[in-house]
Amino acid sequence: MEPIVLVTYATRFGSTEEVAQAVAQTLRENRVAVELQPIRSVRSLEPYAAVVLGVPLYMTRFHKDARRFLAANRVALVKVPVALFVLGPAQRDEKDWIGAQKQLLKELATFPWLCPVCQKVLGGKFDPEKLGFPFNMIPALRKLPASDVRDWKAIRAWATDVASILQPMSRT
């Protein structure tokens, strides 16, 4: 039986799901067997040789579903290679990217047992029309323009790198 890589993601508005779909497709194009599932649907990691985890950063933290997933699957996640992508900045401002990288490192520090084989901060998407409570109560957020700084070429390049890292590991 061919080893399978789980690509799973947490999402609030669908942006991380779209990136996870592109990552899964790129892995498949690189001859990696993939199963794609929302993080809330994952019941067991037992069938998987590796995990690619997609997480948005919200207000300096991983999405709550990702935090729950990591806590619930700690024992299994230390036994398989894990690749991590994080959607962060929704603008092209360099300080936002530096801040997102710092936030990622801070969040990873709360899970010291998690040692991703690779990790990447990717651009995100922001739509003020989709803000929910309490964020829709913040006038400054409502005034921000919609943006989408996801770089699909960079996403596919990262996923290709992940495929080259995971292929040998998933076959052992």
Biotite code that builds the C-alpha atoms (Angstrom):
import biotite.structure as struc

atoms = struc.array([
    struc.Atom([0.000, 0.000, 0.000], chain_id="A", res_id=1, res_name="MET", atom_name="CA", element="C"),
    struc.Atom([1.348, 3.411, -0.998], chain_id="A", res_id=2, res_name="GLU", atom_name="CA", element="C"),
    struc.Atom([2.060, 5.853, 1.854], chain_id="A", res_id=3, res_name="PRO", atom_name="CA", element="C"),
    struc.Atom([-0.475, 8.666, 2.036], chain_id="A", res_id=4, res_name="ILE", atom_name="CA", element="C"),
    struc.Atom([0.184, 12.249, 3.061], chain_id="A", res_id=5, res_name="VAL", atom_name="CA", element="C"),
    struc.Atom([-2.621, 14.094, 4.821], chain_id="A", res_id=6, res_name="LEU", atom_name="CA", element="C"),
    struc.Atom([-3.085, 17.717, 3.808], chain_id="A", res_id=7, res_name="VAL", atom_name="CA", element="C"),
    struc.Atom([-5.311, 19.278, 6.430], chain_id="A", res_id=8, res_name="THR", atom_name="CA", element="C"),
    struc.Atom([-6.243, 22.842, 7.185], chain_id="A", res_id=9, res_name="TYR", atom_name="CA", element="C"),
    struc.Atom([-8.097, 25.161, 9.508], chain_id="A", res_id=10, res_name="ALA", atom_name="CA", element="C"),
    struc.Atom([-10.022, 27.984, 7.890], chain_id="A", res_id=11, res_name="THR", atom_name="CA", element="C"),
    struc.Atom([-12.545, 30.623, 8.776], chain_id="A", res_id=12, res_name="ARG", atom_name="CA", element="C"),
    struc.Atom([-13.403, 32.136, 5.413], chain_id="A", res_id=13, res_name="PHE", atom_name="CA", element="C"),
    struc.Atom([-12.005, 29.573, 2.941], chain_id="A", res_id=14, res_name="GLY", atom_name="CA", element="C"),
    struc.Atom([-8.693, 31.186, 2.008], chain_id="A", res_id=15, res_name="SER", atom_name="CA", element="C"),
    struc.Atom([-6.554, 28.562, 3.749], chain_id="A", res_id=16, res_name="THR", atom_name="CA", element="C"),
    struc.Atom([-8.698, 25.831, 2.191], chain_id="A", res_id=17, res_name="GLU", atom_name="CA", element="C"),
    struc.Atom([-7.952, 27.203, -1.278], chain_id="A", res_id=18, res_name="GLU", atom_name="CA", element="C"),
    struc.Atom([-4.222, 27.164, -0.529], chain_id="A", res_id=19, res_name="VAL", atom_name="CA", element="C"),
    struc.Atom([-4.465, 23.626, 0.885], chain_id="A", res_id=20, res_name="ALA", atom_name="CA", element="C"),
    struc.Atom([-6.164, 22.520, -2.341], chain_id="A", res_id=21, res_name="GLN", atom_name="CA", element="C"),
    struc.Atom([-3.304, 23.987, -4.395], chain_id="A", res_id=22, res_name="ALA", atom_name="CA", element="C"),
    struc.Atom([-0.733, 22.322, -2.117], chain_id="A", res_id=23, res_name="VAL", atom_name="CA", element="C"),
    struc.Atom([-2.505, 18.959, -2.397], chain_id="A", res_id=24, res_name="ALA", atom_name="CA", element="C"),
    struc.Atom([-2.721, 19.250, -6.184], chain_id="A", res_id=25, res_name="GLN", atom_name="CA", element="C"),
    struc.Atom([0.971, 20.131, -6.455], chain_id="A", res_id=26, res_name="THR", atom_name="CA", element="C"),
    struc.Atom([1.917, 17.178, -4.247], chain_id="A", res_id=27, res_name="LEU", atom_name="CA", element="C"),
    struc.Atom([-0.146, 14.884, -6.489], chain_id="A", res_id=28, res_name="ARG", atom_name="CA", element="C"),
    struc.Atom([1.599, 16.300, -9.563], chain_id="A", res_id=29, res_name="GLU", atom_name="CA", element="C"),
    struc.Atom([4.851, 15.310, -7.855], chain_id="A", res_id=30, res_name="ASN", atom_name="CA", element="C"),
    struc.Atom([3.684, 11.705, -7.379], chain_id="A", res_id=31, res_name="ARG", atom_name="CA", element="C"),
    struc.Atom([2.734, 11.990, -3.703], chain_id="A", res_id=32, res_name="VAL", atom_name="CA", element="C"),
    struc.Atom([-0.442, 10.187, -2.653], chain_id="A", res_id=33, res_name="ALA", atom_name="CA", element="C"),
    struc.Atom([-2.573, 12.775, -0.860], chain_id="A", res_id=34, res_name="VAL", atom_name="CA", element="C"),
    struc.Atom([-5.765, 12.938, 1.120], chain_id="A", res_id=35, res_name="GLU", atom_name="CA", element="C"),
    struc.Atom([-7.194, 16.437, 1.665], chain_id="A", res_id=36, res_name="LEU", atom_name="CA", element="C"),
    struc.Atom([-9.417, 17.068, 4.703], chain_id="A", res_id=37, res_name="GLN", atom_name="CA", element="C"),
    struc.Atom([-10.525, 19.990, 6.821], chain_id="A", res_id=38, res_name="PRO", atom_name="CA", element="C"),
    struc.Atom([-8.901, 19.759, 10.234], chain_id="A", res_id=39, res_name="ILE", atom_name="CA", element="C"),
    struc.Atom([-12.301, 19.308, 11.912], chain_id="A", res_id=40, res_name="ARG", atom_name="CA", element="C"),
    struc.Atom([-12.888, 16.110, 9.907], chain_id="A", res_id=41, res_name="SER", atom_name="CA", element="C"),
    struc.Atom([-9.650, 14.355, 10.871], chain_id="A", res_id=42, res_name="VAL", atom_name="CA", element="C"),
    struc.Atom([-10.414, 11.517, 13.282], chain_id="A", res_id=43, res_name="ARG", atom_name="CA", element="C"),
    struc.Atom([-7.081, 9.673, 13.264], chain_id="A", res_id=44, res_name="SER", atom_name="CA", element="C"),
    struc.Atom([-3.595, 10.166, 11.887], chain_id="A", res_id=45, res_name="LEU", atom_name="CA", element="C"),
    struc.Atom([-2.856, 6.453, 11.926], chain_id="A", res_id=46, res_name="GLU", atom_name="CA", element="C"),
    struc.Atom([-3.237, 5.898, 8.157], chain_id="A", res_id=47, res_name="PRO", atom_name="CA", element="C"),
    struc.Atom([-0.864, 8.720, 7.198], chain_id="A", res_id=48, res_name="TYR", atom_name="CA", element="C"),
    struc.Atom([2.877, 8.690, 6.592], chain_id="A", res_id=49, res_name="ALA", atom_name="CA", element="C"),
    struc.Atom([3.133, 12.489, 6.869], chain_id="A", res_id=50, res_name="ALA", atom_name="CA", element="C"),
    struc.Atom([1.000, 15.568, 7.508], chain_id="A", res_id=51, res_name="VAL", atom_name="CA", element="C"),
    struc.Atom([0.915, 18.934, 5.781], chain_id="A", res_id=52, res_name="VAL", atom_name="CA", element="C"),
    struc.Atom([-0.884, 21.378, 8.049], chain_id="A", res_id=53, res_name="LEU", atom_name="CA", element="C"),
    struc.Atom([-2.318, 24.693, 6.853], chain_id="A", res_id=54, res_name="GLY", atom_name="CA", element="C"),
    struc.Atom([-3.155, 27.272, 9.483], chain_id="A", res_id=55, res_name="VAL", atom_name="CA", element="C"),
    struc.Atom([-4.218, 30.901, 9.327], chain_id="A", res_id=56, res_name="PRO", atom_name="CA", element="C"),
    struc.Atom([-2.864, 33.324, 11.903], chain_id="A", res_id=57, res_name="LEU", atom_name="CA", element="C"),
    struc.Atom([-5.655, 35.294, 13.577], chain_id="A", res_id=58, res_name="TYR", atom_name="CA", element="C"),
    struc.Atom([-4.715, 38.101, 15.927], chain_id="A", res_id=59, res_name="MET", atom_name="CA", element="C"),
    struc.Atom([-1.222, 36.644, 16.497], chain_id="A", res_id=60, res_name="THR", atom_name="CA", element="C"),
    struc.Atom([-2.416, 33.079, 17.144], chain_id="A", res_id=61, res_name="ARG", atom_name="CA", element="C"),
    struc.Atom([-3.087, 29.897, 15.227], chain_id="A", res_id=62, res_name="PHE", atom_name="CA", element="C"),
    struc.Atom([-6.732, 29.320, 14.385], chain_id="A", res_id=63, res_name="HIS", atom_name="CA", element="C"),
    struc.Atom([-8.450, 27.654, 17.358], chain_id="A", res_id=64, res_name="LYS", atom_name="CA", element="C"),
    struc.Atom([-9.182, 24.469, 15.378], chain_id="A", res_id=65, res_name="ASP", atom_name="CA", element="C"),
    struc.Atom([-5.461, 24.087, 14.672], chain_id="A", res_id=66, res_name="ALA", atom_name="CA", element="C"),
    struc.Atom([-4.562, 24.540, 18.333], chain_id="A", res_id=67, res_name="ARG", atom_name="CA", element="C"),
    struc.Atom([-7.117, 21.865, 19.282], chain_id="A", res_id=68, res_name="ARG", atom_name="CA", element="C"),
    struc.Atom([-5.840, 19.533, 16.548], chain_id="A", res_id=69, res_name="PHE", atom_name="CA", element="C"),
    struc.Atom([-2.236, 19.900, 17.681], chain_id="A", res_id=70, res_name="LEU", atom_name="CA", element="C"),
    struc.Atom([-3.122, 19.263, 21.310], chain_id="A", res_id=71, res_name="ALA", atom_name="CA", element="C"),
    struc.Atom([-5.326, 16.257, 20.514], chain_id="A", res_id=72, res_name="ALA", atom_name="CA", element="C"),
    struc.Atom([-2.829, 14.654, 18.122], chain_id="A", res_id=73, res_name="ASN", atom_name="CA", element="C"),
    struc.Atom([0.456, 15.322, 19.868], chain_id="A", res_id=74, res_name="ARG", atom_name="CA", element="C"),
    struc.Atom([1.441, 11.665, 20.230], chain_id="A", res_id=75, res_name="VAL", atom_name="CA", element="C"),
    struc.Atom([0.764, 10.882, 16.556], chain_id="A", res_id=76, res_name="ALA", atom_name="CA", element="C"),
    struc.Atom([2.344, 14.081, 15.213], chain_id="A", res_id=77, res_name="LEU", atom_name="CA", element="C"),
    struc.Atom([5.719, 13.421, 16.819], chain_id="A", res_id=78, res_name="VAL", atom_name="CA", element="C"),
    struc.Atom([5.893, 10.116, 14.915], chain_id="A", res_id=79, res_name="LYS", atom_name="CA", element="C"),
    struc.Atom([5.424, 11.474, 11.378], chain_id="A", res_id=80, res_name="VAL", atom_name="CA", element="C"),
    struc.Atom([6.991, 14.271, 9.343], chain_id="A", res_id=81, res_name="PRO", atom_name="CA", element="C"),
    struc.Atom([4.944, 17.458, 9.511], chain_id="A", res_id=82, res_name="VAL", atom_name="CA", element="C"),
    struc.Atom([5.143, 20.347, 7.041], chain_id="A", res_id=83, res_name="ALA", atom_name="CA", element="C"),
    struc.Atom([3.452, 23.590, 8.044], chain_id="A", res_id=84, res_name="LEU", atom_name="CA", element="C"),
    struc.Atom([2.179, 26.530, 6.064], chain_id="A", res_id=85, res_name="PHE", atom_name="CA", element="C"),
    struc.Atom([0.728, 29.575, 7.727], chain_id="A", res_id=86, res_name="VAL", atom_name="CA", element="C"),
    struc.Atom([-1.372, 32.245, 6.055], chain_id="A", res_id=87, res_name="LEU", atom_name="CA", element="C"),
    struc.Atom([-0.562, 35.558, 7.580], chain_id="A", res_id=88, res_name="GLY", atom_name="CA", element="C"),
    struc.Atom([-0.111, 38.972, 6.043], chain_id="A", res_id=89, res_name="PRO", atom_name="CA", element="C"),
    struc.Atom([-2.866, 40.305, 3.845], chain_id="A", res_id=90, res_name="ALA", atom_name="CA", element="C"),
    struc.Atom([-0.702, 43.215, 2.707], chain_id="A", res_id=91, res_name="GLN", atom_name="CA", element="C"),
    struc.Atom([2.665, 43.357, 0.963], chain_id="A", res_id=92, res_name="ARG", atom_name="CA", element="C"),
    struc.Atom([4.292, 45.465, 3.696], chain_id="A", res_id=93, res_name="ASP", atom_name="CA", element="C"),
    struc.Atom([7.599, 43.883, 4.751], chain_id="A", res_id=94, res_name="GLU", atom_name="CA", element="C"),
    struc.Atom([7.020, 44.637, 8.446], chain_id="A", res_id=95, res_name="LYS", atom_name="CA", element="C"),
    struc.Atom([3.792, 42.597, 8.309], chain_id="A", res_id=96, res_name="ASP", atom_name="CA", element="C"),
    struc.Atom([5.751, 39.618, 6.924], chain_id="A", res_id=97, res_name="TRP", atom_name="CA", element="C"),
    struc.Atom([8.438, 39.951, 9.571], chain_id="A", res_id=98, res_name="ILE", atom_name="CA", element="C"),
    struc.Atom([5.716, 40.179, 12.214], chain_id="A", res_id=99, res_name="GLY", atom_name="CA", element="C"),
    struc.Atom([3.967, 37.078, 10.873], chain_id="A", res_id=100, res_name="ALA", atom_name="CA", element="C"),
    struc.Atom([7.229, 35.120, 10.985], chain_id="A", res_id=101, res_name="GLN", atom_name="CA", element="C"),
    struc.Atom([7.715, 36.196, 14.603], chain_id="A", res_id=102, res_name="LYS", atom_name="CA", element="C"),
    struc.Atom([4.127, 35.204, 15.397], chain_id="A", res_id=103, res_name="GLN", atom_name="CA", element="C"),
    struc.Atom([4.712, 31.796, 13.824], chain_id="A", res_id=104, res_name="LEU", atom_name="CA", element="C"),
    struc.Atom([7.801, 31.217, 15.931], chain_id="A", res_id=105, res_name="LEU", atom_name="CA", element="C"),
    struc.Atom([5.961, 32.352, 19.062], chain_id="A", res_id=106, res_name="LYS", atom_name="CA", element="C"),
    struc.Atom([3.076, 29.969, 18.352], chain_id="A", res_id=107, res_name="GLU", atom_name="CA", element="C"),
    struc.Atom([5.459, 27.087, 17.627], chain_id="A", res_id=108, res_name="LEU", atom_name="CA", element="C"),
    struc.Atom([7.086, 27.742, 20.995], chain_id="A", res_id=109, res_name="ALA", atom_name="CA", element="C"),
    struc.Atom([3.757, 26.842, 22.632], chain_id="A", res_id=110, res_name="THR", atom_name="CA", element="C"),
    struc.Atom([4.089, 23.409, 20.990], chain_id="A", res_id=111, res_name="PHE", atom_name="CA", element="C"),
    struc.Atom([7.776, 22.657, 21.704], chain_id="A", res_id=112, res_name="PRO", atom_name="CA", element="C"),
    struc.Atom([7.336, 19.017, 20.726], chain_id="A", res_id=113, res_name="TRP", atom_name="CA", element="C"),
    struc.Atom([6.279, 20.011, 17.180], chain_id="A", res_id=114, res_name="LEU", atom_name="CA", element="C"),
    struc.Atom([9.297, 20.084, 14.866], chain_id="A", res_id=115, res_name="CYS", atom_name="CA", element="C"),
    struc.Atom([8.129, 20.709, 11.291], chain_id="A", res_id=116, res_name="PRO", atom_name="CA", element="C"),
    struc.Atom([10.402, 19.363, 8.554], chain_id="A", res_id=117, res_name="VAL", atom_name="CA", element="C"),
    struc.Atom([9.613, 22.626, 6.770], chain_id="A", res_id=118, res_name="CYS", atom_name="CA", element="C"),
    struc.Atom([7.461, 25.653, 7.410], chain_id="A", res_id=119, res_name="GLN", atom_name="CA", element="C"),
    struc.Atom([6.430, 28.688, 5.406], chain_id="A", res_id=120, res_name="LYS", atom_name="CA", element="C"),
    struc.Atom([4.577, 31.929, 5.988], chain_id="A", res_id=121, res_name="VAL", atom_name="CA", element="C"),
    struc.Atom([2.368, 32.658, 2.988], chain_id="A", res_id=122, res_name="LEU", atom_name="CA", element="C"),
    struc.Atom([0.340, 35.683, 2.067], chain_id="A", res_id=123, res_name="GLY", atom_name="CA", element="C"),
    struc.Atom([-3.282, 35.784, 3.051], chain_id="A", res_id=124, res_name="GLY", atom_name="CA", element="C"),
    struc.Atom([-6.542, 37.279, 1.950], chain_id="A", res_id=125, res_name="LYS", atom_name="CA", element="C"),
    struc.Atom([-8.655, 39.909, 3.675], chain_id="A", res_id=126, res_name="PHE", atom_name="CA", element="C"),
    struc.Atom([-12.253, 40.835, 2.926], chain_id="A", res_id=127, res_name="ASP", atom_name="CA", element="C"),
    struc.Atom([-13.786, 43.405, 5.296], chain_id="A", res_id=128, res_name="PRO", atom_name="CA", element="C"),
    struc.Atom([-17.244, 42.276, 4.161], chain_id="A", res_id=129, res_name="GLU", atom_name="CA", element="C"),
    struc.Atom([-16.636, 38.871, 5.783], chain_id="A", res_id=130, res_name="LYS", atom_name="CA", element="C"),
    struc.Atom([-15.590, 40.152, 9.195], chain_id="A", res_id=131, res_name="LEU", atom_name="CA", element="C"),
    struc.Atom([-17.515, 38.539, 11.994], chain_id="A", res_id=132, res_name="GLY", atom_name="CA", element="C"),
    struc.Atom([-18.070, 39.608, 15.562], chain_id="A", res_id=133, res_name="PHE", atom_name="CA", element="C"),
    struc.Atom([-16.151, 41.115, 17.353], chain_id="A", res_id=134, res_name="PRO", atom_name="CA", element="C"),
    struc.Atom([-13.887, 42.187, 14.454], chain_id="A", res_id=135, res_name="PHE", atom_name="CA", element="C"),
    struc.Atom([-16.753, 43.819, 12.553], chain_id="A", res_id=136, res_name="ASN", atom_name="CA", element="C"),
    struc.Atom([-17.095, 46.207, 15.493], chain_id="A", res_id=137, res_name="MET", atom_name="CA", element="C"),
    struc.Atom([-13.614, 47.643, 14.933], chain_id="A", res_id=138, res_name="ILE", atom_name="CA", element="C"),
    struc.Atom([-13.968, 50.655, 12.597], chain_id="A", res_id=139, res_name="PRO", atom_name="CA", element="C"),
    struc.Atom([-10.331, 50.548, 11.469], chain_id="A", res_id=140, res_name="ALA", atom_name="CA", element="C"),
    struc.Atom([-10.722, 46.953, 10.253], chain_id="A", res_id=141, res_name="LEU", atom_name="CA", element="C"),
    struc.Atom([-13.953, 47.732, 8.417], chain_id="A", res_id=142, res_name="ARG", atom_name="CA", element="C"),
    struc.Atom([-12.206, 50.581, 6.571], chain_id="A", res_id=143, res_name="LYS", atom_name="CA", element="C"),
    struc.Atom([-9.320, 48.447, 5.293], chain_id="A", res_id=144, res_name="LEU", atom_name="CA", element="C"),
    struc.Atom([-9.505, 47.599, 1.591], chain_id="A", res_id=145, res_name="PRO", atom_name="CA", element="C"),
    struc.Atom([-9.993, 44.022, 0.471], chain_id="A", res_id=146, res_name="ALA", atom_name="CA", element="C"),
    struc.Atom([-6.747, 42.332, -0.466], chain_id="A", res_id=147, res_name="SER", atom_name="CA", element="C"),
    struc.Atom([-5.383, 39.001, -1.630], chain_id="A", res_id=148, res_name="ASP", atom_name="CA", element="C"),
    struc.Atom([-1.610, 38.593, -1.517], chain_id="A", res_id=149, res_name="VAL", atom_name="CA", element="C"),
    struc.Atom([-1.514, 34.835, -1.927], chain_id="A", res_id=150, res_name="ARG", atom_name="CA", element="C"),
    struc.Atom([1.299, 34.139, -4.384], chain_id="A", res_id=151, res_name="ASP", atom_name="CA", element="C"),
    struc.Atom([0.179, 30.999, -6.204], chain_id="A", res_id=152, res_name="TRP", atom_name="CA", element="C"),
    struc.Atom([3.539, 30.491, -7.906], chain_id="A", res_id=153, res_name="LYS", atom_name="CA", element="C"),
    struc.Atom([5.332, 30.631, -4.521], chain_id="A", res_id=154, res_name="ALA", atom_name="CA", element="C"),
    struc.Atom([2.717, 28.314, -2.995], chain_id="A", res_id=155, res_name="ILE", atom_name="CA", element="C"),
    struc.Atom([3.236, 25.712, -5.714], chain_id="A", res_id=156, res_name="ARG", atom_name="CA", element="C"),
    struc.Atom([7.035, 26.056, -5.441], chain_id="A", res_id=157, res_name="ALA", atom_name="CA", element="C"),
    struc.Atom([6.848, 25.466, -1.690], chain_id="A", res_id=158, res_name="TRP", atom_name="CA", element="C"),
    struc.Atom([4.588, 22.448, -2.206], chain_id="A", res_id=159, res_name="ALA", atom_name="CA", element="C"),
    struc.Atom([7.061, 21.050, -4.750], chain_id="A", res_id=160, res_name="THR", atom_name="CA", element="C"),
    struc.Atom([9.810, 21.422, -2.137], chain_id="A", res_id=161, res_name="ASP", atom_name="CA", element="C"),
    struc.Atom([7.581, 19.661, 0.391], chain_id="A", res_id=162, res_name="VAL", atom_name="CA", element="C"),
    struc.Atom([7.067, 16.788, -2.054], chain_id="A", res_id=163, res_name="ALA", atom_name="CA", element="C"),
    struc.Atom([10.829, 16.321, -2.418], chain_id="A", res_id=164, res_name="SER", atom_name="CA", element="C"),
    struc.Atom([11.223, 16.318, 1.374], chain_id="A", res_id=165, res_name="ILE", atom_name="CA", element="C"),
    struc.Atom([8.297, 14.001, 2.132], chain_id="A", res_id=166, res_name="LEU", atom_name="CA", element="C"),
    struc.Atom([8.724, 11.423, -0.639], chain_id="A", res_id=167, res_name="GLN", atom_name="CA", element="C"),
    struc.Atom([11.771, 9.712, 0.879], chain_id="A", res_id=168, res_name="PRO", atom_name="CA", element="C"),
    struc.Atom([10.414, 10.035, 4.428], chain_id="A", res_id=169, res_name="MET", atom_name="CA", element="C"),
    struc.Atom([7.002, 8.571, 3.602], chain_id="A", res_id=170, res_name="SER", atom_name="CA", element="C"),
    struc.Atom([8.575, 5.511, 2.000], chain_id="A", res_id=171, res_name="ARG", atom_name="CA", element="C"),
    struc.Atom([10.606, 4.435, 5.032], chain_id="A", res_id=172, res_name="THR", atom_name="CA", element="C"),
])
